[in-house]
């Protein structure tokens, strides 16, 4: 198993500066991670540094609350891809889920996927705020919207990924999409167990420590 290729090397802190992003990209190339995951303002810089490498660029959209309008998410997606993003992690409209406004939840995802075209789109469910039946419904809608991944968490709410949720998401989507686990992955053992539970991608700021078998004490 090439564990490095499961990892989106992540830095989403508000105070991340140019030097931080440069270091993140250099680390990602050194360890050949799947992508770097950065805020939209850093996408263009990351694209310049990673040009010609095998490392992709994930940009977050509607982050971290998911409460942006669909139009805003569509613009963010288009802008990020124009700046060099190869993958989009969009936050689902959690409030609409609580209202059972499933038409809006689906439309939100469909419009982002439409403008993303062939780029990978992952939808962040923020499972810690959802009930089990809401997670299942959101996963079903993500499949209907033809998204590529369902993702557990932003890493900025009350909890991150848990093994049981990853299993539930994988059981729901089956082979029609993939699962990304993110938030609170603290060790090599955690990473392997997430993968065994059904994750095909891991979002973490501690990827280097995890690969080395050390404890990851970083947060997003």
C-alpha positions in Angstrom: 0.0 0.0 0.0 1.3 3.5 -0.9 -0.1 5.3 2.1 1.3 8.6 0.8 -1.0 8.5 -2.1 -4.1 8.3 0.2 -3.1 11.6 1.8 -4.3 15.2 1.0 -1.5 17.2 2.7 -3.6 19.9 4.4 -3.2 23.4 5.6 -6.4 25.4 6.0 -5.6 27.6 9.0 -6.6 31.2 8.7 -3.1 32.5 9.5 -1.3 30.3 6.9 1.1 32.6 5.0 3.1 32.3 1.8 6.0 30.6 3.4 3.7 28.0 5.0 2.2 27.2 1.6 5.6 26.9 0.0 6.7 24.5 2.7 3.5 22.5 2.4 4.0 22.1 -1.3 7.7 21.1 -1.0 6.7 18.5 1.6 4.0 17.2 -0.6 6.4 16.8 -3.5 9.0 15.2 -1.2 6.6 12.6 0.1 4.6 12.4 -3.2 1.2 12.9 -1.5 -2.0 12.8 -3.5 -2.7 16.5 -3.2 -2.2 19.6 -1.1 -5.4 20.9 0.3 -5.5 24.7 0.7 -7.8 27.7 0.9 -8.8 29.3 -2.4 -6.4 32.3 -1.9 -3.4 29.9 -2.0 -4.3 27.9 -5.0 -2.5 30.0 -7.6 0.8 29.9 -5.5 0.4 26.1 -5.0 -0.1 25.6 -8.7 3.1 27.5 -9.5 5.2 25.5 -7.0 3.7 22.1 -8.0 3.8 22.6 -11.7 5.2 19.4 -13.4 4.8 17.3 -10.2 2.5 14.4 -9.6 0.8 16.3 -6.7 -2.7 17.6 -7.3 -4.3 20.7 -5.7 -7.5 20.5 -3.7 -9.3 23.8 -3.0 -12.1 24.1 -0.4 -15.4 25.7 -1.4 -18.1 27.1 0.9 -15.6 26.5 3.7 -16.0 25.8 6.6 -19.7 26.2 7.3 -21.3 25.3 3.9 -23.8 28.1 4.4 -22.8 30.0 1.2 -25.3 30.4 -1.6 -25.1 28.0 -4.5 -24.0 30.9 -6.8 -21.1 31.6 -4.4 -20.0 28.0 -4.4 -20.2 27.8 -8.1 -18.1 31.0 -8.5 -15.5 29.7 -5.9 -15.3 26.4 -7.8 -14.8 28.0 -11.2 -12.2 30.4 -9.8 -10.3 27.7 -8.0 -10.1 25.6 -11.1 -9.0 28.6 -13.2 -6.2 29.2 -10.7 -5.0 25.6 -10.9 -7.1 23.4 -8.6 -7.5 19.9 -9.7 -10.0 18.8 -7.0 -12.7 20.6 -5.1 -13.8 19.9 -1.5 -17.2 21.6 -1.0 -19.0 21.9 2.2 -22.6 20.7 2.1 -25.4 23.0 3.2 -25.9 21.6 6.7 -28.8 23.9 7.5 -30.7 22.7 4.5 -30.2 19.1 5.6 -31.7 20.0 9.0 -34.7 21.6 7.2 -35.0 18.5 5.0 -34.7 20.8 2.0 -33.2 17.9 0.0 -33.9 19.8 -3.3 -31.5 22.5 -2.3 -28.9 20.1 -1.0 -28.9 18.2 -4.3 -29.0 21.4 -6.4 -26.0 22.7 -4.5 -24.0 19.6 -5.3 -25.1 19.3 -8.9 -24.2 22.9 -9.8 -20.7 22.6 -8.3 -20.1 19.4 -10.2 -21.4 21.0 -13.4 -19.0 23.8 -13.3 -16.1 21.6 -12.1 -16.6 19.4 -15.2 -13.9 16.7 -15.1 -12.3 17.8 -11.9 -12.8 15.7 -8.8 -15.5 16.9 -6.5 -15.7 15.8 -2.8 -18.6 16.9 -0.6 -17.9 17.5 3.1 -20.9 16.3 5.1 -19.7 17.5 8.6 -20.9 14.2 10.2 -20.5 15.4 13.7 -23.5 17.7 13.2 -25.7 15.1 11.5 -27.8 12.1 12.5 -27.2 8.7 11.0 -30.2 9.0 8.7 -29.0 12.4 7.5 -25.6 11.0 6.7 -27.2 8.3 4.6 -29.5 10.7 2.8 -26.6 13.1 2.0 -24.5 10.2 0.7 -27.4 9.1 -1.6 -27.8 12.6 -2.9 -24.1 12.9 -3.5 -24.3 9.8 -5.7 -27.3 11.2 -7.5 -25.3 14.4 -8.2 -22.5 12.2 -9.6 -19.9 13.5 -7.1 -16.6 11.6 -6.8 -16.2 11.5 -3.0 -18.2 12.0 0.2 -16.0 13.4 3.0 -16.5 13.1 6.7 -15.5 16.5 8.1 -14.0 20.0 7.7 -11.8 19.5 10.8 -13.2 22.8 12.1 -16.4 21.6 13.9 -17.0 19.7 17.0 -15.4 16.4 15.8 -13.5 14.8 12.9 -13.7 11.5 11.2 -14.8 8.4 13.2 -14.5 4.8 11.9 -18.2 4.0 12.2 -19.2 6.9 10.0 -16.6 6.0 7.4 -18.1 2.4 7.3 -21.6 3.8 7.1 -20.7 6.2 4.2 -19.0 3.4 2.3 -21.9 1.0 2.8 -24.3 3.7 1.5 -22.4 4.7 -1.6 -21.0 1.3 -2.4 -18.9 1.5 -5.5 -20.6 4.6 -6.9 -18.3 7.1 -5.2 -15.4 7.1 -2.8 -14.9 8.2 0.9 -12.5 10.7 2.3 -11.9 10.7 6.0 -10.6 14.0 7.5 -10.1 15.5 10.9 -8.5 13.8 13.9 -6.4 11.1 12.2 -3.6 10.9 14.8 -1.5 7.9 13.9 -0.4 5.4 11.3 -2.8 3.0 13.0 -5.6 5.4 12.6 -4.9 5.9 9.0 -4.8 2.2 8.2 -8.0 1.6 10.1 -9.7 4.5 8.2 -8.7 2.8 5.0 -9.8 -0.6 6.2 -13.2 1.0 7.1 -13.6 2.2 3.5 -11.7 5.5 3.1 -9.9 6.0 -0.2 -8.4 9.4 0.7 -7.3 10.9 4.0 -7.3 14.6 4.8 -4.6 15.5 7.4 -2.1 18.1 8.3 0.0 15.4 9.9 0.7 13.2 6.9 4.5 13.2 7.4 4.3 12.1 11.0 1.7 9.5 10.2 3.8 7.9 7.5 6.8 7.9 9.8 4.8 6.1 12.5 4.9 9.1 14.8 1.9 10.7 16.6 0.2 13.5 14.7 -0.4 16.4 17.1 -1.4 18.9 14.4 -4.8 20.3 13.6 -6.0 21.9 10.4 
